[in-house]
C-alpha cells in the first residue's frame, strides 16, 4: 500500500506560497516570494535529502508541475557547490509525476501522468497499489483536496521563523479535523524547525474540569 507524503515550507502563520523566489507565485498580490532563501543551511538540505532517499513518485498540482518542469530538466550543476541540486534533478527527472490538471495534453515533462477527471478516486486507487510512496511538493491547491478527503498519511514540514500575514496556507478552509503524531523533529542553525508527522487517527478530546 502506498502512502501520500506532503512536504511543505511553512511560515509561523501557516503560509506556504512562493517560498523559492519572487516570480514563483505572486497571485493575490503576494509580495514576499523567496522568503525561505536566506535561511538555507546544511541542516535544511539534509532534511530534504533524507526525504528523497526512499523510492517515491511525485504528486503535483499544475502550478508546481509547471515550475518544476521549467527548472529541473534544464538544471545545470555548479561544480563549486555541493551536489544537492544535481541529486534532486536526477531523481525528479527520473520518477513518475502524477499531475492534477485540466489540460493533460500539455504534460510534456518525461514520465508525467494525468490523474484524470476524478483526482480523489484515482488517488484512492493508487494508494491501494504496490509501488513507491507518492510525494507532494508545494501544490497548495492540490493539498486542499487531499486534506479535505483525509488522503495525507505523513507531513514533512520546514517551519520558518517569520509571519507573512497573508498568502496561500497549508491548512485552509475545508481541512478535515484529524490527529497527527510527531515522529521526528530538529532545528537548523538558521532557526528553521524540521518536523515529520504521521497520521494518528481521530482527534481525542477531554476536559481539565
N, C-alpha and C positions, 0 to 999 in steps of 0.2 A: 504494500500500500504506500502511495506517495504522499508526502506532506507538502503543504504550501507554507513557505517561509517568507516573511516580509521583512526586507531591510529598509531602513529609512534614516536620514539625517533629520534631527528634530531640534527646534528651539525649545526653551523652557516653557513657552506658552503654546507648544504643540504644532507650530508651523513647520511644514516640510517643503515649501515652494522654493524652487530655483536655488538649491544650495551651491551649485557649481559655477555660476557665472551670471553677469548682468543680463545677458540676452537669452538665458535659458528658458525663462517663462515670466515675462513681465505682465501677464494678463491680470486684470483687475487693478492696474496701476501699481503693481508691486515694485518697490524701489530698491530692494536690498539683495538682489540676485548676486550670488557668490559669497554669502555670509559665512560659509564654512572654511573658505580657503586659507585665511590667516591662522587657523587653528591646526592645520595639518602637522602631524608629527609621526614618529615611527610607531608609536603605540596604536594610533588610528589605522595605519597601514597594516599592522599585524592583525588587528581585529578583523579588518576586512578580508585580508588574505586567508585567515582561518576559515572564514565563511565560504570561501571559494575552493577549499581543499577537497571536500567530498563531492562526488558526482552530482550535477544538477542540470536542469534545463531552466531557461529564463521564461518568466511570465510577465508580460509587459502591456501597459496601456499604450495607446497610439502616440501620444506626445513623447513619452520616454523612448519608445521604439525609434521614432524619427531622430531624436537627439543621438541615441546610441549608434544608429545606422549611418549617420553622417560622420561620426567620430571614430569608432573603433575599427572599422575596416581600413581606415586610412592612417591609423596611428603609427607614428614614427618614434621609436625609442631614442632617447638621448643617452649616448654611451657614457656620459659623465655622471649620470644619475643612476639610482637603483633600478631594478628590473620590474617593479610593481606594475607599472602601466603596461609593459610588454606582456607580462603574465596574464593580466586581465584581458588584453586584446586577444591573445591566443585562445583563451578559453571562451570568451564571449563570441568570437567568430565561429568557433567550432560547434558549440552546443545548439540544440534546438531552441528557437524562440517562438513561444506561443503568444499570439497577439490578439488583443481585443480591439477591433476596428470595424468601421462601416465600409471601408474601402480596401478589401483584401487584395484586389488586383494590383495594388501598388506596394506590396510587401516584397521588396527586391533584395533585401539582405539575405545571404545564403542561409539555408536551414530555418527559414521562417515558416510558421504555420498559422493559419487563421483559426480562431476559437469558435467561429460560427456565429449565427444569429443569437443563439441561446447560450451565453457565456457560462451561466451558473450550471446548467445541465452538463455542458461539456466538461467543466472543471470537476464536477462530482464524479463523472465517469473516469477522467484522468486520474483522480485520486485513488480510485479503486484498482487501478492497473499497477503492474510491476514496472519499475523504472526509477530513474533518479528523482529526487525531490524537485519541486517547482519553486524557483527563487524569484520573488518580486523585487525589483529595484525601482525606487521612485514610484511613478504611476499612481499619483494621488487619486485620480478619478476611479480607476480600477479598484483601488484599495477600498473605496467606499462600498462597492458592490460586494467585495469579499467580506468586509466586516459586517455588512447588513445580512449576510447569509451564513455567518459563522463558518467560514471556509479557511481561516488562517489558523495554523497549528503552532506557529512559532514566530516571535518578533525578535529582530536583531536591530537594536536602536543605538544610535550615537546621539547623545543629548548634549547640546551646546550651551554654554553659559551666557545666553543672551535672550532677550524677548523681542519679537518682531512686530507685535501689535496687531497685524493683520496678515492674511495670506491663506493659502490652502493648508488645511490641517489634516493630520493623520486621523484623529477621531472626530469626525464631523457628525452632523445630524444623520440619524439612521443607523448608527452603530448599535449593535445588539449588546445588552449587558452580559458580559462573560468575565470569568476569572482567569488570571494568568499566574504562573509561578516563576519567580526569578531563579534561574539556574546558573547564571554566570554574570559577573559584573567586574568593572575595573574603572580606573581613572587615568587619562592620558596626562602627560606633563603640561599640556596646554589647557587642562581643566575640563576636557570633554569626558562625560560619563559613557561607558560602553555597557550595554545591558542586553542579555538574552533572556527572553521569557517564553515559556511553553504554556500552551492552553491547559487549563486546570479545572475544567468542569464549570458548574454554575456558581453564581455568587452566593455566599453564605452570609446571612445576616444574624445579628444578635443585639443585645442591649446591655448597657452598663448600669441600668437601674437596679 
